[in-house]
């Protein structure tokens, strides 16, 4: 006699959470373990009570006795599920950060003078200051397409003068929308900034818009009217421990033939029309990460082709940064971010005098 039981993830996840592709990874992990016990599992998304809820249906292949086996499995894997609950909370937290940045850009648009865009290297590497009229619009895994599109959206800000674009080892070949387990990060750009997807229709995310609307309605009264987009002091640095694996992953993206540096060219062209300054910042990284990478000229060959037209400020293998300035292999801690922010501002001043 076949029966099925349902393990509801939302017993561990807040039902209001925006759930992303990490759940697919969790299900894949669970499936492998369950198959060894003679159990087939199926993943079915449900829409219930105006929330996106995802259930994992565990279907017994044998008989009613097997249900107890599944229940025992769930109990024994409670720590795994709790850990993924933390990941889901991180997803919710990232969407909150995205909305806060969007809110600040809208709030300070008329006084904005320096806009910083880029990936987590900029998010954790630059400390914007309200009295300098700076906004850090960098986000985790932000690719050059989204960096350019954010600049384009705010290029008409009346006092805007400077655009700082973070450009990392992985930037030439990174397309966020095609990144496994991270494509969900494109959704806030679409729903907050109205930046279109590149590779899928804008109506393919049925139900997500409703989830975003619900989420925003709950946090819109919690906005900080002095937030300028910084990660610190509240953000915890990533837990990345293997520098060789990390550098190999970034080098793979670096050598991918995707020509994303074209968005630097687009930004430069737009800046010329608007009378803005564009500074491309190559961030520092810890020595145990850079030692596995090839030469500066090889890594940044595509960018260096544009050196006659753009202002490149490089801190790659910069000995002024100590290993103690980093929270992991390639992200600065707060101490390192203070140092980098000062160096960038100083370099911008020197560049302007030339």
N, C-alpha and C positions, 0 to 999 in steps of 0.2 A: 504494500500500500504506500503510494507516494504522497508525501506532504511537503509543503515548503514553509520555511520560517523566514522572517524578515529581521535583519539586524539594521536598525535605523541609526544612521550616522548622526542624526540630529539629537540623539540622546547624549552625544558627546559634543556636538557642535551647536552653537547658538543658531536657532532657526532663521535669524535675520541675516546671517552671514552670507556673503557672496562667495559661492563655492566654485572653484576652478578646477583645472585639469589635474591638480595634485591628487584628487580623489581617484582618477583613473589609475594613477600609479599605485595608490593604496589597494585598489581592487585587484590590480594585477599581482601584487605581492600576496594578497590574501588567497587569490585563486590558485597560485602555485602550491601553497601550503595545503589548501583544501583538497586539491586533486590527489595528493598523496593519501588522503583519507577516504578517497572514493566519492568525493562530493563535487558536483558541478555548481558553479555560481554564475549568476547573470547580473549585469549592471543595468538598472533601469532608472532614468530620471523621471521624477514626478513633479507636478505642479499642484500645490495644495495650500489653501488658505492664504493666497497671495504671496507665498514665499516659494523660492526655489528649494525643493527638498530632494536630496538624492538618497535612495535606499540601495543597499546591496541585498539582493535576494539570494539566499542560499538554498539551493534546491537539492534535496536528498535524492541520491541516485538509487539508494537501496530501500530502506524501509523506515518505519517510524523510529526504530531504535537509533538510527543515525542522527536524529535531531539532537539527542543529548550530546553526541560527539561534537556537533557543530556548536552547541551552547558552551561546552567546555573549551572549545577552541577560542571562542570570542572572549571568554573570561581570561584565558591564559595569554591572549594577545592584547589585553587591556592597555598595557603601557604603550604599545605601538599605536593604538587608536588615540590614546591621549596625546601622544606626540604629534599626530597628524591634526589633532584639534588645535594644537599650538600653531601649526603651519597655517591652518584656516584663519586663525585669529590674526596671523601675520598678513594674510591676504586682505582681510578687512582693514587692518591698519594701514596697508599700502594704499588702498583706495581712499581712506581718510586723508592721508598725506597728499594724494593727487588732488583731491577736492580742495584742501587747504591752500595748495599752491595756486590752483586756478582762482580761488576766491581772492587771494592776495594780489594776483596779477590784475584782476578786475578792479580791485580796491585802489591799487597804487598806480594804475595805468597812466594817469595824468602827471605823475611826478617821477615815474620810472626813468632812470638814466643809464643803468647798466643791467643787462639781462644775461644771466648765466644759464646755459643749456648743456645737456650731456647726460652721461650715464651715472652710475653710482659713484664713480671716481670723482665726479663733480659734486654730487649730492653730499658725500662725506668729506670732500676735499676743499670746499670753499665755504667760508662763513660770511654770508651777505650781511650788510649792516643797513638798518633803516635810515640812519642819518646820512648815509652815502647814496641813498635812493637806489639800492641794489635789490634784485630778486633772484634767488637761486631756484630756477625752474628745472634743475636736473632731477632725474628719477632713476631708480634701479632699472638697468637694461634698456634705457632710452637709446634708440639708435639714431643715426644722423638724419634720417627722414623726419622723425618726430622733433628733433632739435630744430631743424630748419622750419618745419611747419609752425612750431610755437613762435619762433622769431617772426615768421611771416604774419602771423595773426596779430602780433603786437608791434609790428614795424611802423605803424602810424602813431604810436605813442608820442605825444608832442615834444617831450624832453629827452627822448631816448638818444643816447650817443654811442654806447659801446655794447657790442655783442661778444661774449666770451663763450667759445665752443670747446668743450672737452673732447679730445680725440685720443683714444686709447689703442693699444695693440690690436684689439679685436674689431675696432670700428670699421675698417674697410669692407669686411664681409658679413657684418651682423645685420640681420633683418628680424626685428622683434616679432613680427607677425608670424614668422615661420619657425620661431624658436620653440622647441619642445618644452612643454610645461610652463611657458611664459607668455604665450600668445594672449592670455587674459589681460595682460598689462596694456594691451592696445585699447581695451574697452573704455577706460577713463578718458583717453584722448578723444575718442569718438563722442562719448556722451557728455563730456564737460566742454571740450574745445571745438567740437564738431569737425575734427580732423578725420578725413575718410580713411577707411581701411584700403590697403593696396591690393590684396589678393583674394578678398572675398566680398560678397555683397553686404551692404550695410544693414540688410534685414535678416541676416542669418543667425542672429543672436536672440531669437524669440524668448521673451521672458526676462532677459537680462536688464532691459530698459526699466521694466517694472521693479526689478530688484534694486537698481540704482536709485530710482525715484523714492522708493521706500527708505533706503539707506540715507539719502540726503535729507529727507524730511525729519529724520531722527537726529541728525547732527548739525543741521543748519543754524541752530541757536547756540552752538558751542564754538563758534569761530573766534580765533584770536586775531584781533584787529592790528596786531603788531608783528605777526608772523611774516618772515621774509624768505621762507623756504628752506631753512637750515635743518640738517639732521640732528646736530647736537644742541643741547645736552641730553635729549631724551632718547635718541636712537641708539640701539645696541649694535656694535660692529659685527660683521659676519664672522662665522666660525669656519674659516677655511684653513686647513692645516697642511695640505700637501702642495708645496710650491711647484714641483715638477709636473704634476697632473694639471695644476692650474695653468701654468705657462703653456703646456701642450694644447690645452683646450683653446686658449686665446690665440695661439699661433695657427691653429686650424682655421679659425675664423679670419685671421689676418690674410691667409693665403687663398681663401675662397674667392672665386672670381665673381664678385657681385657689384663692384664699382660703386660702392656707397659714398665714396669721396666726392661724387658728383654733387651731393647736397652741400658740401663746403663751397663748391663753385657757385651753386645757386645762391647761397647765403651772401657770398662776396658780391655777386652781381646785384642782388637786392640792396645790399648795404651801400653800394656805389650810387644807386638811384636815390637812396634816402639820405645820403651824407653821413652814414654811420661808420664807426670803426669796428672791424672784426679781428678778434684775437683768437687764434687756435692754440689751446693749451694741451700739451702732452704731459700727463701727470707722472709723478714719481711712483716707484714701486720698490718693494723690499729687495735686498740684494740676493736672497735665496730664490727669488722669483726671476729676476733679470738674468741671472747667470745661465739659465737654460734657454735664453732667447738669442737670436742672431744679432747682427750689428744694427745700429740705429738706422743707417742708410737703407738696409734691406727691409726692415720692419715698416718704415714710413716712406717707402719709395713713391707711392701714389701721392701722398700729401706733399712731399718735397718737390714734386713737379710743379706745384703751384706757389713755390716760395717767393717768386718775383711779384706775386699779386696779393699775398696774404701775410699777416704778421704771425709767425709761429713762435710760441714761447714754450720751450722744452725743458722739462725737469727730469727727463728719462736718464737714469743712472747718475742723478745729481747727488754728489757726495755730501751736500749740506743736509740731506735727509738721512737720519739715522734709523736703524731698525726699530728703535723705541718710538719713532713717530708713526708707526703703523699698527693698526688693529689686527691685520692679517697680512697675507702676502702682497696685496696690491690696493688695500684701502687704508687711508690715513685715519688715525684716531683724532680726537679733538685737538690735542697738542700739535699734531702734524698739520691739521687743517688750518690752524691759526698761522702757522709758518707759511704754508703754501699761499694762503689768501694775501698775506703781506707781500710775498715775492711776486705774485701776479700783479698786484696793484703797482708795485715799484716798476715792474717791467713795462706795464702799460704807460706809465709816465715817461720812462726813458724812450720808448718807441714813439710817443707823441712828439718828443723834442727833436727827433731826427728829421 
